[in-house]
């Protein structure tokens, strides 16, 4: 029985191109897929050690990198909704993160991101300039949803989101 198992493992290794082929197959299985929406390449994930390592290796392909964490303890968050608007306030990307990381490849321009987690809404301006510079965004969001604190925080937030609804994509389209 053991000889059959070893033989079949060696056969699989030969099909995959040796041990390197097995490692490449494992890396591909743990790597999130690069997706496209309205011409924007993006990748989302980061659940598990292998997936985090894979995303970090691919990070340089993307010029905007978001990481979502709990504002109380810094633990990673997933299922964060991100809606990206262009300068004309048109929605150009709407995704739900599949892990704590969301990587985007954006053309040079000004954007507005509306980030939602539970009842929390956060607005961010993103200015992508020509050249190889990258933007790393740490987005802290409360995992515990206390509605009174969220409303008070939205009024006080320096982003102006609560004061200017148009910054979050409202107003003219």
N, C-alpha and C positions, 0 to 999 in steps of 0.2 A: 504494500500500500504506500509506504514511504517513497519507494522508487518512482511510483507513478506521479506522486505529488511533485517530486523534484524535477522529473522529466517535464511535466506540464508547466512548471514555473520557468524552466530553462527555455521552453518553447515560447512562452509569453515574452520573456526577455528578448529573445531573438526577433520576434515580431515587432517589438517596440524599439529595437535598435540598441539592445544592451541595457546596462544599468542606467545610463544617461537617459534613455528613452523612458524608462519607468519614472525617473525623477521628473522629466518634462511632463509626462502624463499626469503625475500627481500635482504638479504646480498648476497646470491648466485647469484641473478639476477644482482647485482651491481659489483660482483667480476669478474675481467678478468680471462680467462681460462689459466691454466698452459698448455703449449704446449711443444712438443718435436721435435727436428730436429737433426738428426745424434747423438742421444743419449744425447743431451743437453736439459735440461728442462729450459724453459724461460717463462716469463710473461711480457706482455706489456700493458700499459694503463695509467690511472691516469686522465681521463677526468671526471670532476664532483667531488663533495665533497665526495659522497658515495664511488666512485671507488678509490679515493685517500686513504680514510680511510681503505678500504678493502686491498689495496696493502700494506699499511704500516703494517697492522696486519700480512701479509704473508711474509714480507721482510726477516725475519730471516731464511726462508727456502732457500734463495739464497745467494751465496757468492760474487757475483759481481752485484752491483746495479748502474745503470747509470741514470742520470737525465739531460734532455736536456732543456737549457734555452737560451733566446735571450741575446747575449753579451751586447746589448745596455741598456736594461731595466730589465733584469732578468725574463721576462714573459716566461711561459712554451711554449715549441715547441713540435709538434707531426709530424708524417710523416718523421721521421729521419731514413735514411737507415744505417744499421749497418752490416758490413761483418766482420766475425771473421776468422782469419787464425791460424793454428797451427804452430809449430816450423818448419815443412817441407813446409811451405807456401801453404798449401792446404786449401781451403775454407771449413770450418766446420759448419758455420752458416751464413745465409743471411736472415735478417728480416727487416721489415719496422715497426717502432714503431707506436703503435696505440694511443699514448699519450706521455706525457713527461717522463715516467718512463719505463725503460727496465731492468728487473731483470734476471740474468743468474745463473745457477748452473753448475759451471765448475770444472773439475777434476784438481788436482794440475799439473801445467805445465806453460809454457810461451806461450802467445798468442799475436797476433797483431790485433787490431780493426781498421777498416777503417770506419769512420763515415762521412756520407754525408748528407748535408742539402742544397737543391738548388744547387748552384754552389760552395759551400764551402766543402772542403775535409779536414778532420782532421785524423791523424794517432795516435794511442795510443798503447803503450806496456802495457800488463797486465800480471803480474806475480802472479799466484795463488799458494800459499804455502799450505802444508798440515796443517790441524788443523781448528779450528773454526773461524779464522780471516776472516773478510769480507772486500771487497774493495768497497768504495763508490766513484763514479766518477761524478763530476759535469762537464758537457760538455757545454761550452759556444760557441754558434754559432751565426753569424750575421743573423738576419731575413731579413734585407735589403741587397739586393745583389748588391754591387758596385764592378764590375769586376776588376777595376784597384787596388782597395784596397785589394781585395782577393788575387790577384797575388802577390802583394808586401808583404802581410802578410805571404803567403805560403813560400816565399823565406827567410823571416826572422825568421820563426817559429823554435823554439829550438828542436822540435820533429825530425827534419831532414827529414821530409817527402818530401819536395821539392828537397832536395839535394840527397836523396837516394830513387829513385823510387822503388827499391826492398823491402824497408821496408813496403810498402803498398801492398805487394803481387805480385809485378812484378817480373820479372826475371824467374828463373827456377821454375818448378812446380813438 
